[in-house]
Amino acid sequence: MNIIYVLIPIAIIIVAVAIVAFFWAVKSNQFEDLERQGHSILFDDDVKPLSKSEPQERD
């Protein structure tokens, strides 16, 4: 029964830290653009197209 006196304050502290971390993330715009990473996998913007003057690599 004595362990309850330790566990309840620890649980309250952990919940308080989680709430503070959540509000910090919202305030610092961590959740501003959730779709960009999902769409970035569909497009290869970093790959430049081969021109006809460049030699092609052979495997």
Backbone bond lengths (Angstrom), bond angles and torsions (degrees), N, CA, C in turn:
res aa  C-N    CA-C-N  psi(-1)  N-CA   C-N-CA  omega(-1)  CA-C   N-CA-C  phi
1 M - - - 1.440 - - 1.525 111.57 -
2 N 1.309 116.96 -29.15 1.459 120.75 -179.81 1.526 112.57 -69.13
3 I 1.323 116.12 -25.54 1.465 119.71 -179.77 1.531 111.34 -65.96
4 I 1.314 117.65 -26.41 1.473 121.99 178.29 1.520 110.16 -61.29
5 Y 1.327 116.69 -36.10 1.458 120.70 179.80 1.525 111.99 -67.41
6 V 1.303 117.05 -18.90 1.472 121.76 177.03 1.527 110.56 -94.78
7 L 1.325 117.12 -42.96 1.459 120.83 -173.56 1.534 113.67 -70.55
8 I 1.313 117.26 -36.70 1.467 119.44 -178.17 1.533 111.38 -65.77
9 P 1.324 121.11 -46.98 1.470 119.10 175.96 1.532 113.41 -63.42
10 I 1.328 116.79 -35.94 1.467 119.67 177.61 1.522 109.97 -64.58
11 A 1.317 118.05 -42.96 1.463 121.78 178.56 1.526 110.84 -63.42
12 I 1.321 117.84 -40.14 1.466 121.28 178.83 1.531 110.28 -65.08
13 I 1.313 117.31 -40.14 1.464 120.80 178.20 1.519 110.94 -65.02
14 I 1.330 117.71 -42.76 1.466 121.01 179.84 1.525 110.96 -64.12
15 V 1.308 117.69 -42.08 1.465 121.37 178.13 1.526 110.43 -64.81
16 A 1.320 117.45 -41.22 1.459 121.02 178.84 1.526 111.19 -63.20
17 V 1.324 117.07 -41.22 1.471 120.73 177.77 1.526 110.45 -64.86
18 A 1.315 118.04 -40.49 1.466 121.47 178.66 1.525 111.13 -64.67
19 I 1.310 117.63 -40.03 1.469 120.73 178.95 1.527 110.47 -66.99
20 V 1.319 117.39 -42.22 1.470 120.86 177.83 1.526 110.06 -63.41
21 A 1.322 118.57 -42.28 1.460 121.76 178.54 1.526 111.24 -63.56
22 F 1.314 117.58 -39.30 1.460 120.60 178.52 1.518 111.41 -64.59
23 F 1.336 117.24 -47.24 1.466 119.77 -179.63 1.524 111.48 -67.31
24 W 1.338 118.71 -32.16 1.461 121.17 174.47 1.531 110.35 -64.28
25 A 1.335 117.24 -42.21 1.460 120.82 -179.92 1.526 110.93 -65.49
26 V 1.312 117.69 -38.95 1.464 120.82 177.99 1.523 110.24 -67.71
27 K 1.313 117.14 -42.07 1.465 120.89 -178.49 1.526 111.86 -67.45
28 S 1.312 118.38 -32.39 1.464 121.35 -178.99 1.528 112.11 -93.19
29 N 1.329 117.52 17.60 1.470 124.43 172.96 1.527 113.48 61.40
30 Q 1.302 118.07 36.95 1.458 121.21 177.27 1.532 111.73 -71.03
31 F 1.318 117.16 -23.56 1.456 121.47 -177.04 1.521 111.63 -106.40
32 E 1.328 118.20 21.35 1.455 122.22 -173.76 1.532 111.97 -68.94
33 D 1.322 117.92 -47.91 1.462 121.26 -174.69 1.525 109.57 -125.89
34 L 1.310 116.65 90.42 1.466 120.73 -177.56 1.521 112.42 -87.18
35 E 1.316 118.33 -17.37 1.461 121.46 -175.50 1.528 113.26 -88.97
36 R 1.317 119.07 -21.54 1.460 121.58 -173.78 1.516 112.36 -59.94
37 Q 1.313 117.68 -46.19 1.458 120.10 -178.27 1.525 111.69 -67.10
38 G 1.311 117.03 -32.34 1.455 119.93 177.61 1.520 112.58 -69.97
39 H 1.319 116.69 -33.54 1.461 120.80 179.80 1.527 112.17 -85.51
40 S 1.308 118.04 -24.17 1.463 119.93 -175.79 1.529 112.08 -66.81
41 I 1.320 117.74 -23.37 1.462 119.51 179.31 1.532 111.24 -72.22
42 L 1.316 116.70 -20.31 1.457 120.38 -177.59 1.519 113.16 -82.89
43 F 1.310 117.72 -20.08 1.459 121.45 -174.30 1.524 109.89 -119.65
44 D 1.335 116.19 133.58 1.460 121.49 178.23 1.521 108.75 -101.89
45 D 1.309 117.44 76.85 1.451 121.18 -179.33 1.522 112.60 -75.22
46 D 1.313 118.24 -23.40 1.451 120.67 -176.65 1.533 113.14 -84.38
47 V 1.318 118.58 -8.98 1.458 122.37 179.76 1.520 108.43 -95.32
48 K 1.345 116.01 120.11 1.458 118.23 179.09 1.532 109.16 -88.81
49 P 1.314 117.29 145.84 1.468 119.96 -179.10 1.523 110.42 -71.68
50 L 1.328 115.45 149.52 1.451 120.87 177.98 1.526 109.80 -75.70
51 S 1.325 115.44 134.21 1.460 118.71 174.03 1.529 108.32 -93.06
52 K 1.280 116.81 164.06 1.467 120.55 -176.19 1.519 111.81 -71.41
53 S 1.331 117.84 -22.21 1.465 119.94 -179.04 1.522 112.30 -81.70
54 E 1.321 118.50 -17.30 1.458 121.09 179.69 1.529 110.28 -83.04
55 P 1.314 117.42 135.64 1.475 119.04 176.42 1.526 110.85 -69.28
56 Q 1.312 115.26 144.16 1.452 119.77 179.74 1.522 109.45 -88.47
57 E 1.327 115.75 145.24 1.456 120.00 177.85 1.516 109.79 -81.42
58 R 1.316 115.37 143.97 1.467 119.91 177.38 1.513 108.44 -108.39
59 D 1.303 115.18 141.81 1.471 120.29 179.41 1.500 111.28 -84.94
